[in-house]
């Protein structure tokens, strides 16, 4: 996993991992801390947007909370 840069300074996202058709996002706290979003459940555009935000280090947590709350394929 790569550490999320958290350029805004107030994100709950701690780290992420990307693959060809998915992103795994690890949060700092919560009952389930890792969520997998993939093309099949979340859609191509959303996963690619999350990858872009993750690499940029800003906006990923907000995007997930606003658009992706229940669109994960796996929670661990």
N, C-alpha and C positions, 0 to 999 in steps of 0.2 A: 504494500500500500504506500501511496505517496501522501505526505503531510499536506493538508490544505493550507494555503498561505494565509487565509483569513485577513485580507487587506483592510476590511472594514473594522476589524477588531471585535466584532460582537456576534460572530457566527457560532452555531452549535455544531457545525461540521468539523470533524477532526482530521479525517483522511479519506482517500478515495482510491479506487482501482478501476481502470478501464480495460475493456476488451473490444473485439470487433463489433459486437452488437449489444453491449451492456455497459453499465457503470455500477459499481458497488460503492455506497456512501456510508462511512462510519461516523456516527454522531458521538459527542462527548458524554452524553448521559441518556438515560431512558431504559425501559424494560428491554426493548429490542434496540440494539445499537447499530446494526448493519442492515442496510436495505439494498437489494439488487433491483435495478430498473433495467428492463431489456426491451428490444424492439417489439416483441410479441405482445407484451402487456402495456407498456408505456408509449410505444410508437417511435419510429425512426427520428422524427424531428425533436421530440422531447429528450431522448437519450443523447442525441448529438448536441443539443443545447446545453444539457447538464455537463457533458464532457468539456465543452468550450468554457463554461463558467468555472468548472473545477480547475482547469489548467490556468485560467486567469486569476484564480484566487479570490474572486469576489462575486457575490450574488447567488451562489448555489443554494444555500439554506433558504433564502427568500423564495427562489424559484420553486423549490420542492414544497415549501409550506403553502405557496399560493396555487400551484398547478398540479402537484404530483402526490399529494398526501396518501391516497389509496391506490396508486397505480404501480406499486412495486410488485415484483413477482416472487420475492422471497424476503423474509425478515429473520434475522438471527440475533 
